[in-house]
C-alpha cells in the first residue's frame, strides 16, 4: 500500500463519510449507509466523485495537503 496523504471527513450528519488519499492517487472511501450498515469501504476514481463532494473535500482539506488532493481529484 502506498503512503497515505490524508483523510478528510465530509460527513454532514451522524453518518460517517471519510475519504483517504494516497500518494499513488488511490482514493478510499469509508462511509455509513445507515446505523445498521456502517464502515462500508469502496475504492474510487476521481470521476466517480460528484462535483459537490469534491467541493466539500477541498474545503475540508488541511492546507498543507490541498495541492496534492486537488491534483488527485483533477479539481476544478
N, CA, C and O atoms as a GROMACS GRO file, in nm:
protein
  304
    1UNK      N    1   0.085  -0.119   0.000
    1UNK     CA    2   0.000   0.000   0.000
    1UNK      C    3   0.088   0.124   0.000
    1UNK      O    4   0.188   0.132   0.072
    2UNK      N    5   0.050   0.218  -0.080
    2UNK     CA    6   0.124   0.343  -0.088
    2UNK      C    7   0.104   0.427   0.037
    2UNK      O    8   0.015   0.401   0.118
    3UNK      N    9   0.187   0.525   0.051
    3UNK     CA   10   0.182   0.614   0.166
    3UNK      C   11   0.056   0.700   0.163
    3UNK      O   12   0.017   0.754   0.059
    4UNK      N   13  -0.007   0.711   0.277
    4UNK     CA   14  -0.128   0.791   0.292
    4UNK      C   15  -0.093   0.939   0.295
    4UNK      O   16   0.004   0.980   0.359
    5UNK      N   17  -0.173   1.019   0.224
    5UNK     CA   18  -0.154   1.164   0.226
    5UNK      C   19  -0.235   1.222   0.342
    5UNK      O   20  -0.179   1.286   0.432
    6UNK      N   21  -0.367   1.199   0.339
    6UNK     CA   22  -0.453   1.248   0.446
    6UNK      C   23  -0.591   1.184   0.436
    6UNK      O   24  -0.625   1.124   0.334
    7UNK      N   25  -0.669   1.199   0.541
    7UNK     CA   26  -0.808   1.154   0.545
    7UNK      C   27  -0.894   1.276   0.571
    7UNK      O   28  -0.866   1.356   0.661
    8UNK      N   29  -1.001   1.290   0.492
    8UNK     CA   30  -1.089   1.406   0.503
    8UNK      C   31  -1.232   1.356   0.526
    8UNK      O   32  -1.281   1.270   0.452
    9UNK      N   33  -1.296   1.410   0.628
    9UNK     CA   34  -1.435   1.375   0.656
    9UNK      C   35  -1.526   1.481   0.595
    9UNK      O   36  -1.504   1.601   0.610
   10UNK      N   37  -1.631   1.434   0.524
   10UNK     CA   38  -1.732   1.527   0.473
   10UNK      C   39  -1.870   1.488   0.524
   10UNK      O   40  -1.972   1.518   0.462
   11UNK      N   41  -1.872   1.421   0.638
   11UNK     CA   42  -1.999   1.379   0.697
   11UNK      C   43  -2.082   1.501   0.733
   11UNK      O   44  -2.031   1.597   0.791
   12UNK      N   45  -2.210   1.497   0.699
   12UNK     CA   46  -2.298   1.610   0.730
   12UNK      C   47  -2.398   1.575   0.840
   12UNK      O   48  -2.465   1.663   0.894
   13UNK      N   49  -2.408   1.447   0.872
   13UNK     CA   50  -2.499   1.402   0.978
   13UNK      C   51  -2.420   1.309   1.069
   13UNK      O   52  -2.297   1.313   1.069
   14UNK      N   53  -2.487   1.228   1.144
   14UNK     CA   54  -2.418   1.132   1.231
   14UNK      C   55  -2.366   1.013   1.153
   14UNK      O   56  -2.298   0.927   1.209
   15UNK      N   57  -2.395   1.006   1.023
   15UNK     CA   58  -2.340   0.900   0.938
   15UNK      C   59  -2.202   0.942   0.890
   15UNK      O   60  -2.183   1.054   0.842
   16UNK      N   61  -2.104   0.852   0.902
   16UNK     CA   62  -1.968   0.883   0.861
   16UNK      C   63  -1.951   0.885   0.710
   16UNK      O   64  -2.021   0.814   0.637
   17UNK      N   65  -1.858   0.966   0.662
   17UNK     CA   66  -1.822   0.972   0.521
   17UNK      C   67  -1.681   1.029   0.511
   17UNK      O   68  -1.661   1.150   0.511
   18UNK      N   69  -1.582   0.939   0.502
   18UNK     CA   70  -1.443   0.980   0.502
   18UNK      C   71  -1.373   0.932   0.375
   18UNK      O   72  -1.396   0.822   0.326
   19UNK      N   73  -1.287   1.018   0.324
   19UNK     CA   74  -1.208   0.986   0.205
   19UNK      C   75  -1.061   0.990   0.245
   19UNK      O   76  -1.015   1.086   0.306
   20UNK      N   77  -0.987   0.884   0.211
   20UNK     CA   78  -0.844   0.880   0.236
   20UNK      C   79  -0.772   0.883   0.103
   20UNK      O   80  -0.802   0.806   0.012
   21UNK      N   81  -0.675   0.973   0.092
   21UNK     CA   82  -0.599   0.991  -0.032
   21UNK      C   83  -0.459   0.934  -0.014
   21UNK      O   84  -0.396   0.950   0.091
   22UNK      N   85  -0.411   0.865  -0.119
   22UNK     CA   86  -0.279   0.802  -0.116
   22UNK      C   87  -0.190   0.860  -0.225
   22UNK      O   88  -0.239   0.913  -0.325
   23UNK      N   89  -0.058   0.848  -0.204
   23UNK     CA   90   0.038   0.905  -0.298
   23UNK      C   91   0.030   0.843  -0.437
   23UNK      O   92   0.068   0.907  -0.535
   24UNK      N   93  -0.019   0.719  -0.448
   24UNK     CA   94  -0.032   0.656  -0.580
   24UNK      C   95  -0.165   0.694  -0.648
   24UNK      O   96  -0.206   0.630  -0.745
   25UNK      N   97  -0.231   0.797  -0.595
   25UNK     CA   98  -0.356   0.854  -0.647
   25UNK      C   99  -0.477   0.765  -0.624
   25UNK      O  100  -0.580   0.784  -0.689
   26UNK      N  101  -0.467   0.669  -0.534
   26UNK     CA  102  -0.584   0.590  -0.496
   26UNK      C  103  -0.666   0.670  -0.396
   26UNK      O  104  -0.613   0.750  -0.319
   27UNK      N  105  -0.797   0.647  -0.399
   27UNK     CA  106  -0.888   0.715  -0.307
   27UNK      C  107  -0.975   0.608  -0.241
   27UNK      O  108  -1.045   0.532  -0.310
   28UNK      N  109  -0.971   0.602  -0.108
   28UNK     CA  110  -1.054   0.506  -0.034
   28UNK      C  111  -1.163   0.584   0.037
   28UNK      O  112  -1.136   0.684   0.104
   29UNK      N  113  -1.286   0.537   0.022
   29UNK     CA  114  -1.399   0.599   0.092
   29UNK      C  115  -1.454   0.500   0.194
   29UNK      O  116  -1.480   0.384   0.161
   30UNK      N  117  -1.470   0.546   0.318
   30UNK     CA  118  -1.532   0.466   0.423
   30UNK      C  119  -1.655   0.545   0.468
   30UNK      O  120  -1.644   0.660   0.511
   31UNK      N  121  -1.771   0.481   0.457
   31UNK     CA  122  -1.895   0.554   0.484
   31UNK      C  123  -1.999   0.464   0.549
   31UNK      O  124  -1.986   0.341   0.550
   32UNK      N  125  -2.101   0.527   0.604
   32UNK     CA  126  -2.214   0.458   0.665
   32UNK      C  127  -2.338   0.482   0.580
   32UNK      O  128  -2.370   0.597   0.548
   33UNK      N  129  -2.407   0.374   0.541
   33UNK     CA  130  -2.536   0.389   0.472
   33UNK      C  131  -2.644   0.430   0.570
   33UNK      O  132  -2.723   0.521   0.545
   34UNK      N  133  -2.647   0.360   0.683
   34UNK     CA  134  -2.739   0.389   0.793
   34UNK      C  135  -2.684   0.320   0.917
   34UNK      O  136  -2.579   0.256   0.909
   35UNK      N  137  -2.750   0.331   1.028
   35UNK     CA  138  -2.695   0.282   1.155
   35UNK      C  139  -2.665   0.132   1.154
   35UNK      O  140  -2.579   0.086   1.229
   36UNK      N  141  -2.733   0.056   1.071
   36UNK     CA  142  -2.710  -0.089   1.067
   36UNK      C  143  -2.612  -0.128   0.957
   36UNK      O  144  -2.578  -0.246   0.944
   37UNK      N  145  -2.567  -0.032   0.880
   37UNK     CA  146  -2.474  -0.059   0.772
   37UNK      C  147  -2.363   0.046   0.776
   37UNK      O  148  -2.366   0.145   0.704
   38UNK      N  149  -2.266   0.021   0.864
   38UNK     CA  150  -2.162   0.121   0.883
   38UNK      C  151  -2.026   0.070   0.838
   38UNK      O  152  -2.004  -0.050   0.820
   39UNK      N  153  -1.935   0.164   0.822
   39UNK     CA  154  -1.797   0.137   0.782
   39UNK      C  155  -1.786   0.056   0.653
   39UNK      O  156  -1.706  -0.037   0.644
   40UNK      N  157  -1.865   0.092   0.555
   40UNK     CA  158  -1.854   0.032   0.422
   40UNK      C  159  -1.735   0.097   0.353
   40UNK      O  160  -1.712   0.217   0.367
   41UNK      N  161  -1.659   0.018   0.278
   41UNK     CA  162  -1.539   0.069   0.211
   41UNK      C  163  -1.552   0.050   0.061
   41UNK      O  164  -1.598  -0.054   0.013
   42UNK      N  165  -1.510   0.153  -0.013
   42UNK     CA  166  -1.501   0.141  -0.158
   42UNK      C  167  -1.380   0.220  -0.206
   42UNK      O  168  -1.340   0.319  -0.144
   43UNK      N  169  -1.324   0.176  -0.317
   43UNK     CA  170  -1.212   0.245  -0.380
   43UNK      C  171  -1.267   0.320  -0.500
   43UNK      O  172  -1.340   0.263  -0.582
   44UNK      N  173  -1.233   0.448  -0.510
   44UNK     CA  174  -1.292   0.534  -0.612
   44UNK      C  175  -1.189   0.592  -0.707
   44UNK      O  176  -1.071   0.606  -0.673
   45UNK      N  177  -1.236   0.624  -0.826
   45UNK     CA  178  -1.161   0.703  -0.922
   45UNK      C  179  -1.214   0.846  -0.910
   45UNK      O  180  -1.330   0.864  -0.872
   46UNK      N  181  -1.134   0.946  -0.942
   46UNK     CA  182  -1.180   1.085  -0.928
   46UNK      C  183  -1.312   1.114  -1.001
   46UNK      O  184  -1.395   1.190  -0.949
   47UNK      N  185  -1.334   1.055  -1.118
   47UNK     CA  186  -1.457   1.083  -1.193
   47UNK      C  187  -1.582   1.025  -1.126
   47UNK      O  188  -1.694   1.059  -1.165
   48UNK      N  189  -1.564   0.938  -1.027
   48UNK     CA  190  -1.678   0.880  -0.956
   48UNK      C  191  -1.726   0.968  -0.840
   48UNK      O  192  -1.828   0.938  -0.778
   49UNK      N  193  -1.653   1.074  -0.812
   49UNK     CA  194  -1.688   1.164  -0.702
   49UNK      C  195  -1.758   1.286  -0.759
   49UNK      O  196  -1.706   1.350  -0.851
   50UNK      N  197  -1.875   1.319  -0.705
   50UNK     CA  198  -1.953   1.432  -0.757
   50UNK      C  199  -1.880   1.564  -0.735
   50UNK      O  200  -1.796   1.576  -0.646
   51UNK      N  201  -1.913   1.662  -0.817
   51UNK     CA  202  -1.855   1.797  -0.804
   51UNK      C  203  -1.884   1.851  -0.664
   51UNK      O  204  -1.798   1.913  -0.601
   52UNK      N  205  -2.005   1.827  -0.616
   52UNK     CA  206  -2.046   1.873  -0.482
   52UNK      C  207  -1.953   1.815  -0.374
   52UNK      O  208  -1.907   1.888  -0.287
   53UNK      N  209  -1.926   1.684  -0.381
   53UNK     CA  210  -1.839   1.621  -0.282
   53UNK      C  211  -1.695   1.665  -0.298
   53UNK      O  212  -1.623   1.679  -0.200
   54UNK      N  213  -1.650   1.687  -0.422
   54UNK     CA  214  -1.515   1.738  -0.444
   54UNK      C  215  -1.501   1.876  -0.379
   54UNK      O  216  -1.400   1.905  -0.315
   55UNK      N  217  -1.603   1.960  -0.394
   55UNK     CA  218  -1.601   2.093  -0.331
   55UNK      C  219  -1.586   2.080  -0.180
   55UNK      O  220  -1.507   2.151  -0.118
   56UNK      N  221  -1.664   1.988  -0.120
   56UNK     CA  222  -1.658   1.966   0.025
   56UNK      C  223  -1.520   1.914   0.067
   56UNK      O  224  -1.465   1.957   0.169
   57UNK      N  225  -1.465   1.821  -0.012
   57UNK     CA  226  -1.334   1.765   0.021
   57UNK      C  227  -1.226   1.873   0.021
   57UNK      O  228  -1.144   1.878   0.112
   58UNK      N  229  -1.226   1.958  -0.080
   58UNK     CA  230  -1.125   2.064  -0.088
   58UNK      C  231  -1.145   2.164   0.025
   58UNK      O  232  -1.047   2.211   0.084
   59UNK      N  233  -1.270   2.196   0.056
   59UNK     CA  234  -1.299   2.290   0.164
   59UNK      C  235  -1.248   2.237   0.299
   59UNK      O  236  -1.198   2.313   0.381
   60UNK      N  237  -1.263   2.106   0.322
   60UNK     CA  238  -1.225   2.046   0.450
   60UNK      C  239  -1.080   1.995   0.454
   60UNK      O  240  -1.034   1.948   0.557
   61UNK      N  241  -1.010   2.006   0.342
   61UNK     CA  242  -0.875   1.954   0.333
   61UNK      C  243  -0.776   2.042   0.410
   61UNK      O  244  -0.782   2.165   0.399
   62UNK      N  245  -0.686   1.981   0.490
   62UNK     CA  246  -0.582   2.061   0.555
   62UNK      C  247  -0.498   2.134   0.450
   62UNK      O  248  -0.466   2.078   0.346
   63UNK      N  249  -0.464   2.256   0.478
   63UNK     CA  250  -0.395   2.343   0.381
   63UNK      C  251  -0.269   2.279   0.324
   63UNK      O  252  -0.241   2.293   0.205
   64UNK      N  253  -0.193   2.208   0.407
   64UNK     CA  254  -0.066   2.152   0.360
   64UNK      C  255  -0.082   2.038   0.259
   64UNK      O  256   0.014   2.001   0.192
   65UNK      N  257  -0.205   1.982   0.248
   65UNK     CA  258  -0.229   1.872   0.154
   65UNK      C  259  -0.317   1.914   0.036
   65UNK      O  260  -0.340   1.836  -0.056
   66UNK      N  261  -0.366   2.037   0.040
   66UNK     CA  262  -0.466   2.082  -0.058
   66UNK      C  263  -0.420   2.066  -0.203
   66UNK      O  264  -0.495   2.018  -0.288
   67UNK      N  265  -0.296   2.105  -0.231
   67UNK     CA  266  -0.247   2.098  -0.369
   67UNK      C  267  -0.242   1.953  -0.420
   67UNK      O  268  -0.283   1.925  -0.532
   68UNK      N  269  -0.192   1.861  -0.336
   68UNK     CA  270  -0.186   1.720  -0.374
   68UNK      C  271  -0.326   1.662  -0.396
   68UNK      O  272  -0.349   1.592  -0.495
   69UNK      N  273  -0.417   1.692  -0.307
   69UNK     CA  274  -0.553   1.639  -0.317
   69UNK      C  275  -0.623   1.695  -0.441
   69UNK      O  276  -0.696   1.623  -0.509
   70UNK      N  277  -0.601   1.822  -0.470
   70UNK     CA  278  -0.662   1.882  -0.588
   70UNK      C  279  -0.610   1.815  -0.716
   70UNK      O  280  -0.687   1.795  -0.810
   71UNK      N  281  -0.483   1.780  -0.719
   71UNK     CA  282  -0.427   1.709  -0.836
   71UNK      C  283  -0.492   1.572  -0.851
   71UNK      O  284  -0.530   1.533  -0.961
   72UNK      N  285  -0.503   1.499  -0.741
   72UNK     CA  286  -0.563   1.365  -0.746
   72UNK      C  287  -0.707   1.373  -0.794
   72UNK      O  288  -0.750   1.291  -0.876
   73UNK      N  289  -0.782   1.472  -0.744
   73UNK     CA  290  -0.924   1.487  -0.780
   73UNK      C  291  -0.944   1.549  -0.918
   73UNK      O  292  -1.056   1.555  -0.968
   74UNK      N  293  -0.835   1.597  -0.979
   74UNK     CA  294  -0.845   1.669  -1.105
   74UNK      C  295  -0.943   1.785  -1.087
   74UNK      O  296  -1.039   1.801  -1.163
   75UNK      N  297  -0.915   1.864  -0.985
   75UNK     CA  298  -1.005   1.973  -0.941
   75UNK      C  299  -0.941   2.106  -0.978
   75UNK      O  300  -0.821   2.120  -0.956
   76UNK      N  301  -1.009   2.202  -1.029
   76UNK     CA  302  -1.152   2.205  -1.056
   76UNK      C  303  -1.186   2.143  -1.190
   76UNK      O  304  -1.303   2.138  -1.227
   0.00000   0.00000   0.00000
